[in-house]
């Protein structure tokens, strides 16, 4: 089937989507130097800055979470492609400050390559910056080396936690500790029913038979090894929540946050039905489930499916998640 999308010249796609995004959320964000999204009203230089990077095509991620209480900047690459190290270094220079910078990088080869080069150059220039790498995808196995686990939509609640800590004026090392604890206690598992098309060339990204689904598929259509006939919502939730519980170590008496992130073509109706079963199973285990979220936070064009994110929360994480935020796609 040919691709059906409302587009102009594919070569201008990233620039046009960013222009529209900034026009839509004028007063919250603005675009500087072509592909760097920043707050319309910057945070005081006395506070730690939070910066991230990633390819376009996953809207609202990642730029939709730039704003008060979350990110200071998002460095945008072309569709499904990491921005280059020079553009990231440019953003780090913009936010150079005595308080320091935290760079959040999702564990994908291109993102890591750009981040490693930019961090090395930034540190040579005396820019105080530390990195947190998210790698919460457990599709390769709960006990897989973190370096071999992909970063998925778990970056979004992480932005919220460390962004709130930075807004409160906590120091760089303390915020890194808060973020790394959250990172270690978070796990994500994705499921897909269909692939999607690349919006710049119309080519298919992953193909699934009409009667099959795949647990573990990555956010660019990477195989996950859990292909099966389509299951019911309850059966799917059951298969996914058990390994997430194992990965996070959440147990009776703990508090956890549950998020269902739709990846493009799955309705809120379906997400709520899945959330219901997963939350019931956690409650049956004696886990206190905090107010969670169902919605589209990091998408994969028109892929049908979702990512289930489970976060075991410490006391400070609970309070930071409640803190004020004012971004295009997360408010609290």
N, C-alpha and C positions, 0 to 999 in steps of 0.2 A: 504494500500500500504506500503511495507517495506521502511525503511529509506534508502536513497541513498546519501551518503556523502563520501568524500575522507578522511578517517581517518585511524589511526593505533590503538593502544591499547587505549580504552577510558580512562583508568586510567591515561594515560600520556598526555591527550589532552591539558589541560591548560598549562602545562610546554612546550609542543611542539609549541603551537601557540605563546606563548610569546618569545620563542627562535627564531622562524621564524620572528616575528615582529621586534625584535631587530636587527636581521641580515639584514632585508630589509631596515630598517631606521637607519643603523649605521651612527654615526655622529650627529644624532638628539636625540636618546634615548638609554638607556642601562638598563639592568635588574640587580638589586642588591638584595641580600638576597632572592633569589628564586622568589618572586612574587611582588616586588616593582619596578615599572617602573619610572625612573628618567631621567632628562635631561642629555645628554651626556656632555654638557658644563654647569655646574651649574651657577645659578644666584648669584650675590654678596650677602654675608650674611647681608649686611646693608639693604636689601630690604625684605619686607614681602613675605613669602613663601605661595604658594597655593597648597593644598593637597586635593585629593578626594579618594573615595573608591567605589568599586562595583564589582559584579560578572562578570566573563568572559562570552562569548557567545553573546555579543551585539556589536561586533566589527564594526567600529573602536572605539566606546566608550568602555571605557573611556580613555584608555591609548593613543589613537591616538591624544589626545589633550595636551600631555605633550610636552613642548618646550617653546622657547622664546615667551613671550607675553601671555602665558596661564598658564598651570599647571607646577608645579615643580615636582610633584609626583602623581602617581596613584597606589593605593594599590589594588591588584587584588585577588578576590575570585575565587573559582571553578565555573563551569558553572552554571549561574543563582543563585549563592549563594554568600552572603556577606563574605568578609574575616573576620577572627576572630579578636577580640580586641587586642590580643598580637601582631599580625602582623601590625596593624594600629599604635599601640603605638610605635613599633619599627621605623616606618616611621616618626612619630612625633619627636622622639628623634633625628633622623638623621638631622632634619631641625630646631632643637632648635636654637633660635637666639634672640637677644634683640628686633629686629624689630617685631617678632611675626609670627604666622602662622594662616591662615584661612583654616578651614576644610569645604569643601562643601559635604554635605550628601543628597542623594536623599531620599525622604520620603517613605521608605519601611521598614518593621519590622526588618529584619535582619541587614540592614545597620544602622538603628537607634540604635539597641541594641549594635552592635560593637562600634559605634561612642560614645555612651554615656559612656560605660565602659572605652574606651581608653582616652576620654577627662578627665574623673574624675581622672584617674591615672596620666595622663600627667600634669594636674594642681597641683597634689600633689607633683610632681617632679620639680615644678617651671617652667614648659614649658608654655610660653605665647601663648595661642591658643584660637581663637573664631570660632564658627560654624555658617554657613549659611545652612539652610535646605530648599531644593527646594520642592515645593508642588503645582505645577501649573496645574495639571490635573483637569479639571472642569467636568469630566464625572459624578461625583456624584452630581453635581448642582453648579451653580455659587456661591451661598451663603453658601455652605458647609464649616464647620470649616476647616481651613488650615491643622490641624492635621489629618484630614480624607481624604486629597487629596494626591494622589500619585505624586512622582517626575518622570517626563518623560524627553524627550530630551531637554527641556528648560535649563537644566544644561549647555549645550554646549555654547550658547551665554553668559551665566552668567560667565563661565570660561574666555571667551574672555574679557568681561568688567572688571572684577576684576583683571585678569592677566595683562592687560594693565596698570591698575592703579598701581599695584605693581611694574611693570617694570619701571614706571615713578618715583618711590621712594616715593609714598604717604604713610602716616602712617596707622597703623592697623585700628584704629577707623574710619578714613575717608574712607578707602576701604570698611569696613563693611557697612557703611552708603550707599555708592554707590551701593554695591551689594544688600542690602536689598530693596532699592528703586526699583532697576531693578526687583528683585524677586516679589515684590508686584504688579508690573505693567505688569506681564507676565502671559500668560495662554496658555494651550495646550489641544488639543482634538485629540484623535486617532480614526482611523477607520481600521477595518480589514475585509478582504474577505475570508481569510483562516487562520487556525492556523499553528503550526509548530511542528516539532519533537524535542525531547530532544536529543542532539547529543551523550550523553553518554549511553543512554539506548534505544533509538529509540522510546520511548513512545510519543504519541500525546499530544500536549499542546493546548487544545481548538479545537473543531470541529464545523465547520459551514456547513450547507447544501450548495450545489453547487450554488443555486440561491439566497443566502442571504449574507448580510454583517452586521457588527455591529459597530456602532459609540460608542466610549467610551471604547473599549477593552484595557486592560492594556498591558504593555510590556512583561508580562509573560503569556498572554492569559487570564487574569482575565476578568470576564464578565463586560460589560459596560451598559447594559440595553437598548441599542438603536438598537436592531436587526430589520432589515427590508429586503425587497426584494432589490436586487442590483439596485442602482440609477445611473444616468448618472454622469459624472464628475462635470457638472455645478450644478446639484441638490445636490450632496454631498458637494461641496464647500459652497453652500448657507446655507445648514443646519448647517455647522460647523462654518462659519465665524460670524454669528449673535451672538451666545452665547459667542464667543471669544471677540467680540467687547464689549458686556455687561460686561464681566468679567474684561477686562483691563480698561474700561472707556474711551477708545480712542474715540475722537470726531473730528469734523471739525476743522482744523487748527493744529492738533497734528501731530507729526511724529511717525511712527511705522515701525517696522521690521517684515517681514513675512517670515517664514521658512517652507518648506515642507520637512519633514524627512522621507525618505523611510525606511520601516522596514525589507526589505530583498528581496522580490520578485516582487516589483512594479517598473515598468520601469521609466526612466527619462521622456520619452514621456508622460506618464500619469501624472507624477508630474508637469510637465510644464503646461499641460492643466488645472489641478486643480489650480495651482498658478495663472494662467491667470484670472480665474473667481474671485478668492478671492481678488486679487489685484484690479481688476476692481470695485468690490463692495466697497472696502475701498476708492478708488479714488472717486467714486460716492458720498460717505459720506463726502468728503472734507479732507480726511486723506492723508498726504504726506507719501507715502511708500518709504522707503530708499531701496537701493540695498539689496535684500534679498538672499535667498539660496534655492536650491533644490538639494537634494542628500541624501546619506546614511551616517548618523552621529551616530545614535544609532539604531541598528537593532535587530530583534528577529528571528535569524536564517532565515528560508525560509518563514516566514509569509508574506502574501500579504496584503498590506495596507500602511498607512502613518500616521504621526503625523503632525498636523498643529499647528504651534507655532506663536503667535502674541505677540509682545513686544511693549508697549508704551514707547517711549524714551524721556528722559530728555536731555538737551543740552550736559551734560558731557558724557552721554551714547553714543551719536552720535559720539563724538570725539574719545572715547575709542574704539568703534567698528572699527574705521578707522585705529587705531594704528597698527604698525608692529607686525606680528606674524609669527613664523616659527616652525610649528609642523608637524607631519606626515600628518594630515588630515585637517588642517586649516592654510592657509597662507594669509597674507594681507600686 
